[in-house]
């Protein structure tokens, strides 16, 4: 059994750095973050509640009153500096808005880094039937609370940096749908990686990597279908760059400009027409030359 220092005092949780049990420890952090000054009137940080352990026993919390003129947004922006003043990792500091005042918030500091601990086994591993009308379990938040996701009537986009669990998260939701015996599941994986192959055992329809066309052509990826669709859209009469951006769901015109190559045929037609007009103008004699020939000047007169 190890006794450690926390915001509220001593607790049996984990090890901690020395010096945590100093008087005014949270105040030191806020002053170091530039959210007030201890020696200036109306610039002092106060407490809106007593410091106490939270109900889960995994951290300590206190209500903070910022000086007049300082806001909840200022505290959120200074979260890293507050963590430095508390001498903990930034992932251990949580700042929650207090609806009673824009300058008041609740500071919660975890005893340990919550992201360094596993969330445990998902209940989906029990392979029990699920109900698509009920929220799907999606894990735990930083404070150990269960997180669930409604799948019905929702489109879900999962994004992150490479190797950060995008596919794992998406497969967890797909597994919840697959465990409902009344759900017709369609799995389309344009990348063709093995991550989704096992869903071929339970999916009603699936395709991985390549899509066969009616004429038997291969090497056609699903992204090619998107590209073709946007290319055809750019050829539509009156379709502007803004229209293509809206169809693609892009905020920047940079990607939409790629599909402007679809207008090359029209540009070529315009160029051919201009070239034809220039050549015709060169073949047609000028009025001045015709007048000189009529008056007997030039080669025609000498030949006579």
Secondary structure, DSSP 8 states (H G I E B T S, - for coil): ---EE-SSSEESS----TTTT-TTHHHHHHHHTTS--TTSTT---EESS--EE-TTSSEEEEEEE--TT--HHHHHHTHHHHHHHHTS-GGGEEEEE-TT-TTEEEEEEESS-GGGS-----GGGG-----TTS-EEEEE-TTS-EEEE--TT-------STTSSHHHHHHHHHHHHHTSTT---EEEETT--GGGGGGGGT-SEEEES----TT------HHHHHHHHHHHHHTSTT--HHHHHHHHT-SSHHHHGGGGGGGHHHHHHHHHHHHHHHHHHHHS--HHHHHHHHTT-SHHHHH-
